[in-house]
Amino acid sequence: MRKILITGGVGFIGTNCVQYFAQQGHQLVLVDDFSRVGVKQNAAYLRQHFPQLKLIKASVQQPAKYLTELKQAQVVIHLAGQTAVTTSIKNPQHDFNNNLMAGFKLLETVRKHNPKAVLLYASTNKVYGDLAHHQFKKDFSKEQYLNLTVPQGVTEQEQINLISPYGCSKGAVDFYWQDYARIYGLKTVVFRQSCIYGPFQMGVEDQGWVAHFSKQILKDQPITIFGDGFQVRDLLYVGDLIQAYDLAINKIAQVKGEVFNIGGGVKNSFSLLNVIELLQKQTKHSVKVDFASARAGDQLYFVSANQRIEKLLGWQPQTKFVQGLKQLVAWQKKHL
């Protein structure tokens, strides 16, 4: 049994982490500032079903409030932060404080007080920027962009290109996480995550877009697409992501200091228009779709190759998108 501290612990991924690790018998401590929409409901659910967990209401930037627990943790999973590109553009100071400053403070606190802990960081595929140097082709029959440069997906060798305050703040913490493994010997692992979806995801327009689309369709509300809707993403079910976290924890001696691109891969890649079509078939609802200008730094195509994580951790996504989407919709029907 391990003691696991999770920042952003009552958020979407955090709540799913609690379910997964609590069922394995681990001791869980959650740190969350309750700033995200819907987290109060998640917290109530977790308190009801997992009364043994400890929940600390605090910002990651206030380590004194959770230092006692942090010193005793064998694993720290850093999920907290500002999550949207558009929000970062509107308020870059807020983004800087909640991503870069918070991530650095956490890392320094672990270095000083608990350097033997395993440290997982939820980074983002946005560190690669808009991939504008890639060659794309528009496939009208599939309503998708094709990436002719990397048809099997993006690897960790892709050049870093930090676009938007969000890209800068997440990318900086990503680099600090790697460097603290090199310089101080900390047991860090970085996950550059593609689009994660699943139960407990509230979904808003600029973050958690699959859940947002599903919610809009269930409520018979219009959907706004920024761009032409042919943008392709690989979609990863949250349970598969957490299995990768677990593998990294158990194999930390082999993967400390590593960076992994992680997503649904080519087999689970769909355009925004494809996802809307699947949702409308599944829910038997049809809604109005509006189009707006593409947003700064948006990727026409991002699919993770998943080669390195398969090689070092033996991990592959297990949940087909159509199956995972059914679980998300069923959860939303019950809870939203």
C-alpha positions as CSV (number, residue, x, y, z in Angstrom):
1,M,0.0,0.0,0.0
2,R,1.3,3.5,-0.9
3,K,0.4,6.9,0.2
4,I,-0.5,8.9,-2.9
5,L,-1.0,12.7,-2.9
6,I,-3.0,14.1,-5.8
7,T,-3.1,17.8,-6.7
8,G,-6.3,18.8,-8.4
9,G,-7.7,15.7,-6.7
10,V,-11.4,16.4,-7.1
11,G,-11.1,17.4,-10.8
12,F,-12.0,15.1,-13.7
13,I,-8.8,13.0,-13.8
14,G,-8.3,13.3,-10.1
15,T,-11.7,11.8,-9.3
16,N,-11.0,8.9,-11.6
17,C,-7.6,8.4,-10.0
18,V,-9.2,8.2,-6.6
19,Q,-11.6,5.5,-7.8
20,Y,-8.7,3.5,-9.4
21,F,-6.1,3.7,-6.6
22,A,-8.6,3.5,-3.7
23,Q,-9.8,0.2,-5.0
24,Q,-6.2,-1.0,-4.9
25,G,-6.1,-0.2,-1.3
26,H,-3.8,2.8,-1.4
27,Q,-4.0,5.7,1.0
28,L,-5.1,8.9,-0.7
29,V,-4.6,12.6,0.0
30,L,-6.2,15.2,-2.3
31,V,-5.2,18.8,-2.6
32,D,-7.6,21.1,-4.5
33,D,-8.6,24.7,-4.3
34,F,-12.2,24.0,-5.6
35,S,-11.9,26.6,-8.4
36,R,-13.2,24.4,-11.2
37,V,-16.8,24.1,-12.2
38,G,-18.4,20.8,-10.9
39,V,-15.7,19.9,-8.4
40,K,-18.0,20.3,-5.4
41,Q,-20.2,17.5,-6.8
42,N,-17.1,15.4,-7.3
43,A,-15.9,16.0,-3.8
44,A,-19.3,15.1,-2.4
45,Y,-19.2,11.8,-4.4
46,L,-15.7,11.0,-3.2
47,R,-16.5,11.7,0.4
48,Q,-19.5,9.5,0.3
49,H,-17.8,6.5,-1.5
50,F,-14.3,6.8,-0.1
51,P,-14.7,8.2,3.5
52,Q,-11.1,7.2,4.3
53,L,-9.5,9.6,1.9
54,K,-8.1,13.0,3.2
55,L,-9.2,16.1,1.3
56,I,-7.2,19.4,1.9
57,K,-8.8,22.6,0.5
58,A,-5.7,24.5,-0.6
59,S,-3.9,25.9,-3.6
60,V,-0.8,24.1,-4.8
61,Q,0.9,27.4,-4.2
62,Q,0.3,27.0,-0.4
63,P,2.6,24.0,0.4
64,A,2.5,24.8,4.1
65,K,-1.1,23.6,4.1
66,Y,-0.3,20.2,2.9
67,L,3.4,19.8,3.8
68,T,2.9,17.2,6.5
69,E,1.1,14.9,4.1
70,L,3.5,15.6,1.3
71,K,6.5,14.6,3.4
72,Q,4.9,11.1,4.0
73,A,3.7,10.5,0.4
74,Q,5.4,7.8,-1.7
75,V,3.8,9.2,-4.9
76,V,2.7,12.7,-6.0
77,I,0.5,13.1,-9.1
78,H,0.3,16.7,-10.2
79,L,-3.0,17.3,-12.0
80,A,-3.9,20.8,-10.7
81,G,-3.7,23.9,-12.9
82,Q,-5.3,26.2,-15.4
83,T,-6.4,24.0,-18.3
84,A,-7.5,26.2,-21.2
85,V,-5.6,28.0,-24.0
86,T,-8.3,30.7,-24.4
87,T,-8.3,31.4,-20.6
88,S,-4.6,31.8,-20.6
89,I,-4.8,34.4,-23.4
90,K,-7.4,36.3,-21.5
91,N,-5.5,36.2,-18.2
92,P,-1.9,35.2,-18.7
93,Q,-1.0,36.1,-15.1
94,H,-3.6,33.7,-13.7
95,D,-2.2,31.0,-16.0
96,F,1.4,31.7,-15.0
97,N,0.5,31.6,-11.3
98,N,-1.6,28.4,-11.4
99,N,0.6,26.4,-13.8
100,L,4.2,27.6,-13.8
101,M,4.5,29.0,-10.3
102,A,2.4,26.3,-8.7
103,G,4.2,23.5,-10.5
104,F,7.6,24.9,-9.6
105,K,6.7,25.4,-5.9
106,L,5.5,21.8,-5.7
107,L,8.6,20.4,-7.4
108,E,10.9,22.5,-5.0
109,T,8.9,21.4,-2.0
110,V,9.3,17.7,-2.9
111,R,13.0,18.3,-3.6
112,K,13.6,19.8,-0.2
113,H,11.3,17.6,1.9
114,N,10.6,14.3,0.1
115,P,13.1,13.6,-2.7
116,K,12.4,9.9,-2.8
117,A,8.8,10.3,-3.9
118,V,7.6,9.4,-7.4
119,L,6.4,12.5,-9.2
120,L,4.0,12.3,-12.2
121,Y,3.1,15.4,-14.2
122,A,0.1,15.8,-16.5
123,S,1.6,17.8,-19.3
124,T,0.0,18.4,-22.7
125,N,0.4,17.9,-26.4
126,K,0.2,21.7,-26.7
127,V,3.9,21.9,-26.0
128,Y,4.4,21.0,-29.7
129,G,2.5,24.1,-30.9
130,D,0.5,24.2,-34.1
131,L,2.7,21.8,-36.1
132,A,2.6,24.4,-38.9
133,H,5.8,22.9,-40.4
134,H,3.9,19.6,-41.1
135,Q,2.2,18.9,-44.4
136,F,-1.5,18.4,-44.2
137,K,-4.1,17.3,-46.6
138,K,-7.9,17.7,-46.3
139,D,-9.8,14.5,-46.8
140,F,-13.4,15.6,-47.6
141,S,-14.8,12.1,-47.7
142,K,-13.7,11.5,-44.0
143,E,-14.1,15.1,-43.0
144,Q,-10.6,15.0,-41.6
145,Y,-7.2,16.5,-42.0
146,L,-4.5,14.0,-42.8
147,N,-0.9,14.5,-41.6
148,L,1.4,13.5,-44.4
149,T,4.5,14.3,-42.3
150,V,3.7,11.8,-39.4
151,P,0.9,9.6,-40.6
152,Q,1.5,7.2,-37.7
153,G,1.4,9.9,-35.0
154,V,3.6,12.4,-33.3
155,T,6.6,11.1,-31.3
156,E,8.6,12.7,-28.4
157,Q,11.3,13.8,-30.9
158,E,8.9,16.4,-32.4
159,Q,10.2,19.9,-31.9
160,I,8.9,21.9,-29.0
161,N,7.0,25.1,-30.0
162,L,5.3,26.9,-27.1
163,I,2.4,28.9,-28.4
164,S,0.1,30.8,-26.1
165,P,0.6,31.5,-22.4
166,Y,-0.8,28.0,-21.6
167,G,1.7,26.4,-23.9
168,C,4.5,28.4,-22.2
169,S,3.4,27.6,-18.6
170,K,2.8,23.9,-19.2
171,G,5.9,23.5,-21.2
172,A,8.1,25.2,-18.6
173,V,6.9,22.9,-15.9
174,D,7.3,20.0,-18.3
175,F,11.0,21.0,-18.7
176,Y,11.5,21.6,-15.0
177,W,10.2,18.2,-14.2
178,Q,12.7,16.6,-16.6
179,D,15.6,18.8,-15.3
180,Y,14.9,17.9,-11.7
181,A,15.4,14.3,-12.6
182,R,18.7,15.1,-14.3
183,I,20.1,17.6,-11.8
184,Y,18.7,16.4,-8.5
185,G,17.9,12.8,-9.2
186,L,14.1,13.1,-8.5
187,K,11.9,10.3,-9.8
188,T,9.9,12.3,-12.3
189,V,7.8,11.2,-15.2
190,V,6.0,13.6,-17.7
191,F,2.9,12.6,-19.6
192,R,2.2,14.8,-22.7
193,Q,-1.5,14.0,-22.8
194,S,-3.8,14.1,-25.8
195,C,-7.6,14.6,-25.4
196,I,-8.7,12.7,-22.3
197,Y,-12.4,12.0,-21.8
198,G,-14.7,10.0,-19.5
199,P,-17.0,10.2,-16.5
200,F,-16.7,13.1,-14.1
201,Q,-15.7,15.4,-16.9
202,M,-17.9,18.5,-16.9
203,G,-16.8,19.8,-20.2
204,V,-16.7,23.5,-21.1
205,E,-16.3,25.1,-24.5
206,D,-12.5,25.7,-24.2
207,Q,-11.6,22.5,-22.3
208,G,-12.9,18.9,-22.3
209,W,-14.5,19.4,-25.7
210,V,-15.8,15.9,-26.1
211,A,-17.8,16.1,-22.9
212,H,-18.9,19.7,-23.8
213,F,-20.2,18.5,-27.2
214,S,-22.0,15.6,-25.5
215,K,-23.5,17.9,-22.9
216,Q,-24.7,20.4,-25.6
217,I,-26.4,17.6,-27.6
218,L,-28.1,16.1,-24.6
219,K,-29.5,19.6,-23.7
220,D,-30.4,20.3,-27.3
221,Q,-28.1,23.3,-27.3
222,P,-26.0,24.5,-30.3
223,I,-22.3,23.6,-30.7
224,T,-19.7,26.2,-31.8
225,I,-16.7,24.8,-33.7
226,F,-13.6,27.0,-33.9
227,G,-12.2,26.3,-37.4
228,D,-13.7,24.0,-40.0
229,G,-14.2,21.0,-37.8
230,F,-11.8,18.8,-39.8
231,Q,-9.2,19.1,-37.0
232,V,-8.2,15.6,-35.8
233,R,-7.5,14.5,-32.3
234,D,-6.7,11.1,-30.7
235,L,-9.1,10.4,-27.9
236,L,-8.0,8.6,-24.8
237,Y,-10.4,7.2,-22.2
238,V,-9.4,8.3,-18.7
239,G,-9.2,4.8,-17.3
240,D,-6.5,3.9,-19.8
241,L,-4.5,7.0,-18.9
242,I,-4.6,6.1,-15.2
243,Q,-3.4,2.6,-16.0
244,A,-0.4,4.2,-17.6
245,Y,0.2,6.3,-14.4
246,D,0.1,3.0,-12.4
247,L,2.6,1.3,-14.7
248,A,5.0,4.3,-14.4
249,I,4.8,4.2,-10.6
250,N,5.5,0.5,-10.5
251,K,8.3,0.7,-13.0
252,I,9.8,4.0,-11.8
253,A,13.3,2.6,-11.7
254,Q,13.2,2.1,-15.5
255,V,11.3,5.3,-16.5
256,K,12.4,8.0,-14.1
257,G,13.2,11.2,-16.0
258,E,11.2,10.0,-19.0
259,V,8.7,11.9,-21.1
260,F,5.8,10.1,-22.8
261,N,3.4,11.2,-25.5
262,I,0.1,9.5,-24.6
263,G,-3.2,9.4,-26.4
264,G,-5.7,7.2,-28.1
265,G,-3.4,6.7,-31.1
266,V,-4.3,6.4,-34.7
267,K,-7.1,3.9,-34.1
268,N,-8.9,6.3,-31.8
269,S,-8.4,9.5,-33.9
270,F,-11.4,11.5,-35.1
271,S,-12.2,14.9,-36.3
272,L,-14.5,17.3,-34.4
273,L,-17.2,16.7,-37.1
274,N,-16.8,12.9,-36.7
275,V,-17.3,13.1,-33.0
276,I,-20.5,15.2,-33.4
277,E,-21.8,12.7,-35.9
278,L,-21.1,9.8,-33.5
279,L,-22.7,11.6,-30.6
280,Q,-25.8,12.5,-32.6
281,K,-26.2,8.8,-33.6
282,Q,-25.7,7.6,-30.1
283,T,-28.0,10.0,-28.4
284,K,-30.5,10.2,-31.3
285,H,-30.4,14.0,-30.9
286,S,-29.4,16.5,-33.6
287,V,-28.3,20.0,-32.8
288,K,-27.3,23.2,-34.7
289,V,-23.5,23.5,-35.4
290,D,-22.1,27.0,-35.8
291,F,-18.6,27.8,-37.0
292,A,-16.2,30.5,-35.7
293,S,-12.6,31.5,-36.5
294,A,-9.9,29.1,-35.6
295,R,-8.1,29.9,-32.4
296,A,-4.4,30.8,-32.0
297,G,-2.1,27.8,-31.8
298,D,-4.8,25.3,-32.6
299,Q,-3.5,22.1,-34.2
300,L,-5.0,20.9,-37.4
301,Y,-3.9,17.4,-36.4
302,F,-2.6,15.8,-33.3
303,V,-2.3,12.1,-32.8
304,S,0.1,10.5,-30.4
305,A,2.3,7.7,-31.8
306,N,2.4,6.0,-28.4
307,Q,5.6,4.2,-29.4
308,R,7.8,5.1,-26.5
309,I,5.3,4.3,-23.8
310,E,4.5,1.0,-25.4
311,K,8.2,0.1,-25.5
312,L,9.1,1.1,-22.0
313,L,5.8,0.4,-20.1
314,G,4.1,-2.1,-22.3
315,W,1.1,0.2,-22.4
316,Q,-1.5,0.6,-25.2
317,P,-5.0,2.1,-25.1
318,Q,-7.6,-0.5,-24.4
319,T,-10.9,1.4,-24.7
320,K,-12.2,2.0,-28.2
321,F,-13.6,5.5,-28.5
322,V,-17.1,4.4,-29.4
323,Q,-17.2,2.3,-26.2
324,G,-15.7,5.1,-24.0
325,L,-18.1,7.6,-25.5
326,K,-21.1,5.4,-24.4
327,Q,-19.8,5.5,-20.8
328,L,-19.3,9.2,-20.9
329,V,-22.8,9.8,-22.3
330,A,-24.4,7.4,-19.8
331,W,-22.6,9.2,-16.9
332,Q,-23.8,12.6,-18.2
333,K,-27.4,11.4,-18.5
334,K,-27.3,10.3,-14.9
335,H,-25.5,13.3,-13.4
336,L,-26.0,16.3,-15.5
